[in-house]
Amino acid sequence: MMDCMHIKSIIPFTLIPGPNQPKDFNSFLYPLKANLDMLATGIKAYDSVTNELFLLHAYLMVVIRDMQAVKHFSWMKGPGAVQPCRLCTIKGIWSRARQKHYVPLRPPEGSDPPLQGPYTLQLLPLCTEHQILDQIQQIQDEPTAAAWDNLAKKFGINGKSVLNSIPGFNCIVGYPHEYMHLLFENIIPMLIYLWKGNFCNVNSSEQPYVILPEQWEIIGHRTAQSNHYIPASFSRIIPNINTDQNLFTAEAYAFWFVHMAPTLLQGQFTEERYYSTSPGNMPHQAMCHWHLPLSGQCIMYIVYSIY
C-alpha cells in the first residue's frame, strides 16, 4: 500500500457521525471550503533560502473517492439515476427486473420514450462546466419543490456543492472516475462472468466468447497453483478463479487480469477476432494494450459487441 494512504499521512478535515447519511452534505464541507478559499487567496509562508516571507497559493485539483462518496461531494444523483454520469449526458434505461436504471451503449429497440444512442466509446456526449453550472442554476430557480425535484432527476443533479465555488476548481475534471471500483470491482468481474456464460442470467452459452467449463477448471487450478511461484511482495494469495471467484478482491482481480490472464487464456477463445489488435473500426489509440496473447482491444470488442 502506498505510504500516502496510511493513517499517519491522512489529515481529516471533518467527521460525519453515523449511522445515517447526512441530509446536507455541504454543511460538513464548509470548514474545508473556508480553508481552501484562504489557500487560493494566498497565505504568508517562510522561504528558508531567501529568509523572506512570500505569498503561498494552493488549489484543490481533484476529489478522488468511490462513486457513492463522490456523488455526495459533487451533489450528483450518481449510479442508478436517469442521468447517472457526472462527465457525460448518457441516459439510463429502467429495468423492471432489477428495479433500477442501467446504461447500455445501444438502447433496446422500441424503447419508450425513444432514447439517445447508440453511443460509441470514443464519442460520448460529454458535459461542460458551463452546462453543469447552468443546470444547477435552473434547478435553484424553480419555484416549487416538485419542479425542483423533476428537474434534478432530468439533469442528474441534486444541487450545488460548496466545492464548485472554490477558486480554480472545475466541477467536471475535478471529480475523475475512480479506477479501482470502476475497473477491478465492476468491469473485470462482469467480464469474467461473461466469459463463463453466467453473466446476469443472460443465455450466452453458444456465444464464441464463452470458455467451456472444463477449460475453466484448468484455468482455476493453474491460478491457484501459481501462488507457489509468485513472491509475496507482488500480491496476496490469488484464489481459484473458477470455484472461488467470490473471494476475489480488487487487488486479486488486478493481478490476475494484468499478469496471469494473458497466459491462462492463451488459445481459449474460438474466434481470431478476439485476439485481433484492431477489431472492427475501433481506433487503436483508444484501447489499453494487452499484448500477449490477448490484446486489450479484444476486451473492449467483447464488451462493445454484446450491446
C-alpha positions as CSV (number, residue, x, y, z in Angstrom):
1,M,0.0,0.0,0.0
2,M,1.2,3.5,-0.8
3,D,2.6,5.4,2.2
4,C,0.2,8.3,1.4
5,M,-2.7,6.0,2.2
6,H,-1.5,5.2,5.7
7,I,-3.3,6.8,8.6
8,K,-0.2,8.8,9.6
9,S,-0.4,10.6,6.2
10,I,-4.1,11.5,6.3
11,I,-5.3,14.9,7.6
12,P,-9.1,14.6,8.4
13,F,-10.9,17.8,7.9
14,T,-14.3,16.7,9.2
15,L,-16.1,13.7,10.8
16,I,-19.6,12.7,9.8
17,P,-21.4,10.8,12.6
18,G,-23.4,7.7,11.6
19,P,-25.3,5.6,11.1
20,N,-27.3,7.6,8.6
21,Q,-26.1,9.7,5.7
22,P,-26.2,13.4,6.3
23,K,-29.2,15.3,4.7
24,D,-27.0,18.3,4.0
25,F,-23.5,17.2,3.0
26,N,-22.5,20.8,2.3
27,S,-22.7,21.6,6.0
28,F,-19.8,19.2,6.6
29,L,-17.7,20.7,3.8
30,Y,-17.9,24.4,4.9
31,P,-14.8,24.1,7.1
32,L,-12.8,22.6,4.2
33,K,-14.1,25.3,1.8
34,A,-13.1,28.1,4.2
35,N,-9.5,26.8,4.3
36,L,-9.3,26.2,0.6
37,D,-10.6,29.7,-0.1
38,M,-7.9,31.0,2.1
39,L,-5.2,28.9,0.4
40,A,-6.4,30.0,-3.0
41,T,-6.3,33.7,-2.0
42,G,-2.8,33.2,-0.6
43,I,-1.2,32.8,2.9
44,K,2.1,34.0,4.1
45,A,4.8,31.4,4.2
46,Y,8.5,31.5,5.1
47,D,11.2,30.8,2.5
48,S,14.2,29.5,4.4
49,V,16.5,30.0,1.4
50,T,15.9,33.7,0.9
51,N,15.0,34.3,4.6
52,E,11.8,36.1,3.4
53,L,8.1,35.7,3.6
54,F,6.1,35.1,0.4
55,L,2.5,34.6,-0.5
56,L,1.8,30.9,-1.0
57,H,-1.2,29.8,-3.1
58,A,-2.6,26.3,-3.1
59,Y,-5.6,25.0,-5.1
60,L,-7.9,22.0,-4.9
61,M,-7.4,20.0,-8.1
62,V,-9.3,16.7,-7.8
63,V,-11.6,14.9,-5.4
64,I,-10.9,11.1,-5.6
65,R,-13.2,8.7,-3.9
66,D,-15.6,5.8,-4.8
67,M,-18.7,6.6,-6.8
68,Q,-21.1,6.7,-3.8
69,A,-18.9,9.1,-1.9
70,V,-18.2,11.4,-4.9
71,K,-21.9,11.8,-5.6
72,H,-22.2,13.4,-2.2
73,F,-19.2,15.7,-2.7
74,S,-20.4,16.7,-6.2
75,W,-24.2,16.7,-5.4
76,M,-24.9,14.5,-8.4
77,K,-27.5,11.7,-8.4
78,G,-24.9,9.1,-9.2
79,P,-25.3,5.4,-10.0
80,G,-28.9,4.3,-10.6
81,A,-30.1,7.7,-11.7
82,V,-31.8,8.6,-15.0
83,Q,-28.6,10.5,-15.8
84,P,-26.0,8.8,-13.7
85,C,-22.7,10.1,-15.1
86,R,-21.1,13.2,-13.9
87,L,-19.0,13.5,-17.0
88,C,-21.5,12.9,-19.8
89,T,-25.2,13.2,-20.6
90,I,-25.9,9.5,-21.3
91,K,-29.3,8.4,-20.2
92,G,-30.3,5.3,-18.2
93,I,-33.0,2.8,-19.0
94,W,-35.3,1.5,-16.4
95,S,-35.0,-2.2,-15.7
96,R,-38.3,-3.7,-14.4
97,A,-36.5,-6.9,-13.3
98,R,-33.9,-5.1,-11.2
99,Q,-35.9,-2.0,-10.4
100,K,-33.2,0.4,-11.3
101,H,-31.7,2.3,-14.2
102,Y,-28.9,0.8,-16.3
103,V,-26.8,2.3,-19.1
104,P,-26.3,0.3,-22.3
105,L,-24.3,1.8,-25.2
106,R,-27.1,0.7,-27.5
107,P,-30.7,1.2,-26.2
108,P,-33.3,-1.6,-26.8
109,E,-35.4,-1.3,-29.9
110,G,-38.8,0.3,-29.4
111,S,-37.8,1.8,-26.1
112,D,-40.5,4.2,-24.8
113,P,-39.8,7.1,-24.8
114,P,-37.2,6.9,-27.6
115,L,-33.7,7.3,-26.2
116,Q,-30.4,8.7,-27.5
117,G,-27.9,6.3,-29.0
118,P,-26.3,4.1,-30.0
119,Y,-23.3,5.6,-28.2
120,T,-19.7,4.9,-29.1
121,L,-17.0,4.6,-26.5
122,Q,-15.0,7.4,-28.2
123,L,-17.8,9.9,-28.8
124,L,-19.9,10.0,-25.7
125,P,-21.9,13.2,-25.2
126,L,-19.6,14.9,-22.7
127,C,-20.7,17.6,-20.2
128,T,-19.1,21.0,-19.9
129,E,-18.6,23.0,-16.7
130,H,-20.7,25.8,-18.1
131,Q,-23.5,23.3,-18.8
132,I,-23.5,21.9,-15.3
133,L,-23.5,25.3,-13.6
134,D,-26.3,26.4,-15.9
135,Q,-28.4,23.3,-15.0
136,I,-27.7,23.9,-11.3
137,Q,-29.0,27.5,-11.7
138,Q,-32.1,26.3,-13.5
139,I,-32.8,23.9,-10.6
140,Q,-32.4,26.6,-8.0
141,D,-34.7,28.9,-9.9
142,E,-37.6,26.5,-9.8
143,P,-40.4,28.0,-7.6
144,T,-41.7,24.7,-6.1
145,A,-40.1,21.6,-4.5
146,A,-41.9,19.3,-7.1
147,A,-40.5,21.3,-10.0
148,W,-37.0,21.3,-8.4
149,D,-37.2,17.5,-7.9
150,N,-38.3,16.9,-11.5
151,L,-35.5,19.0,-13.0
152,A,-33.0,17.4,-10.6
153,K,-34.0,14.0,-11.9
154,K,-33.7,15.1,-15.5
155,F,-30.2,16.6,-15.1
156,G,-28.9,14.0,-12.5
157,I,-28.1,16.8,-10.1
158,N,-29.2,17.3,-6.5
159,G,-28.0,20.8,-6.1
160,K,-24.8,22.9,-5.8
161,S,-21.8,21.7,-4.0
162,V,-19.9,24.3,-2.0
163,L,-16.7,22.9,-3.7
164,N,-17.9,24.3,-7.0
165,S,-17.3,27.9,-5.8
166,I,-13.7,27.2,-4.7
167,P,-11.3,29.3,-6.9
168,G,-9.6,27.1,-9.6
169,F,-11.8,24.0,-9.1
170,N,-13.5,22.6,-12.1
171,C,-16.7,20.6,-11.3
172,I,-16.1,18.3,-14.4
173,V,-12.5,17.3,-14.3
174,G,-12.3,17.8,-10.5
175,Y,-14.3,14.5,-10.0
176,P,-12.4,11.9,-12.1
177,H,-13.7,8.3,-12.2
178,E,-12.0,6.1,-9.6
179,Y,-10.1,3.3,-11.2
180,M,-10.3,0.5,-8.7
181,H,-14.1,0.3,-8.3
182,L,-14.8,1.1,-12.0
183,L,-12.5,-1.5,-13.4
184,F,-11.4,-4.1,-10.9
185,E,-14.7,-4.3,-8.9
186,N,-17.1,-3.9,-11.8
187,I,-16.0,-4.3,-15.4
188,I,-13.4,-7.1,-14.9
189,P,-15.6,-9.3,-12.6
190,M,-18.5,-8.9,-15.0
191,L,-16.3,-9.7,-18.0
192,I,-15.1,-12.9,-16.4
193,Y,-18.7,-13.9,-15.6
194,L,-19.5,-13.2,-19.3
195,W,-16.6,-15.5,-20.4
196,K,-18.1,-18.2,-18.1
197,G,-21.5,-17.8,-19.7
198,N,-23.3,-16.9,-16.4
199,F,-23.5,-13.1,-16.7
200,C,-26.8,-11.7,-15.2
201,N,-28.8,-14.8,-16.4
202,V,-28.0,-14.0,-20.0
203,N,-28.3,-17.1,-22.2
204,S,-24.9,-16.9,-23.8
205,S,-23.7,-20.5,-23.7
206,E,-23.5,-20.6,-27.5
207,Q,-21.5,-17.4,-27.9
208,P,-18.0,-17.7,-29.2
209,Y,-16.5,-15.7,-26.3
210,V,-17.7,-18.2,-23.7
211,I,-15.0,-20.5,-22.4
212,L,-16.1,-24.1,-21.7
213,P,-16.5,-25.2,-18.1
214,E,-13.8,-27.9,-18.4
215,Q,-11.3,-25.2,-19.5
216,W,-12.3,-23.1,-16.5
217,E,-11.4,-26.0,-14.2
218,I,-7.9,-26.0,-15.7
219,I,-7.6,-22.2,-15.6
220,G,-8.8,-22.1,-11.9
221,H,-6.4,-24.9,-10.9
222,R,-3.4,-23.2,-12.6
223,T,-4.4,-19.9,-11.0
224,A,-4.3,-21.5,-7.5
225,Q,-1.1,-23.4,-8.2
226,S,0.7,-20.3,-9.4
227,N,0.7,-18.9,-5.9
228,H,3.7,-21.1,-5.1
229,Y,5.8,-19.2,-7.6
230,I,4.6,-15.6,-7.0
231,P,6.6,-13.5,-4.5
232,A,4.5,-12.4,-1.5
233,S,5.5,-8.8,-2.2
234,F,3.8,-9.0,-5.6
235,S,0.3,-10.0,-4.4
236,R,-1.7,-11.8,-1.7
237,I,-2.8,-15.3,-2.4
238,I,-4.9,-15.5,-5.5
239,P,-8.0,-17.7,-5.1
240,N,-9.2,-20.3,-7.7
241,I,-10.8,-18.1,-10.3
242,N,-13.2,-20.9,-11.3
243,T,-14.5,-22.1,-7.9
244,D,-13.7,-19.1,-5.6
245,Q,-14.3,-16.0,-7.7
246,N,-16.5,-14.7,-4.8
247,L,-13.3,-14.4,-2.7
248,F,-11.5,-12.1,-5.2
249,T,-10.7,-8.6,-4.1
250,A,-9.9,-5.6,-6.4
251,E,-6.2,-6.3,-5.8
252,A,-6.7,-10.0,-6.8
253,Y,-8.6,-9.1,-9.9
254,A,-6.0,-6.5,-10.9
255,F,-3.1,-9.0,-10.5
256,W,-4.9,-11.9,-12.2
257,F,-6.1,-9.8,-15.1
258,V,-2.9,-8.0,-15.8
259,H,-0.3,-10.6,-15.1
260,M,-1.9,-14.0,-15.2
261,A,-4.8,-13.9,-17.7
262,P,-2.7,-13.3,-20.8
263,T,-1.1,-16.7,-20.3
264,L,-4.0,-18.6,-18.8
265,L,-6.3,-17.5,-21.6
266,Q,-3.9,-18.5,-24.3
267,G,-5.9,-20.0,-27.1
268,Q,-9.2,-20.2,-25.1
269,F,-11.3,-18.1,-27.5
270,T,-12.5,-19.9,-30.6
271,E,-12.5,-16.8,-32.9
272,E,-9.4,-15.0,-34.0
273,R,-11.1,-11.6,-33.9
274,Y,-10.9,-11.7,-30.1
275,Y,-7.1,-11.7,-30.4
276,S,-7.0,-9.0,-33.1
277,T,-5.2,-5.7,-32.5
278,S,-7.8,-3.8,-34.5
279,P,-11.3,-5.2,-34.0
280,G,-13.9,-3.6,-36.2
281,N,-13.4,0.1,-36.6
282,M,-12.4,0.9,-33.0
283,P,-9.4,3.2,-33.0
284,H,-6.2,1.7,-31.8
285,Q,-5.3,4.6,-29.5
286,A,-8.5,4.3,-27.6
287,M,-7.6,0.8,-26.3
288,C,-5.4,-0.3,-23.5
289,H,-2.7,-2.8,-24.7
290,W,-2.7,-6.4,-23.6
291,H,-0.1,-7.7,-25.9
292,L,0.4,-11.5,-25.3
293,P,-1.6,-13.4,-26.1
294,L,-4.8,-11.4,-25.7
295,S,-5.0,-7.8,-26.7
296,G,-6.9,-5.1,-24.7
297,Q,-8.7,-4.4,-27.9
298,C,-10.4,-7.8,-27.8
299,I,-11.7,-7.0,-24.3
300,M,-13.3,-3.8,-25.5
301,Y,-14.6,-5.6,-28.6
302,I,-16.3,-8.3,-26.5
303,V,-17.9,-5.7,-24.2
304,Y,-18.9,-3.5,-27.1
305,S,-20.4,-6.3,-29.2
306,I,-22.8,-7.5,-26.5
307,Y,-24.8,-4.2,-26.7
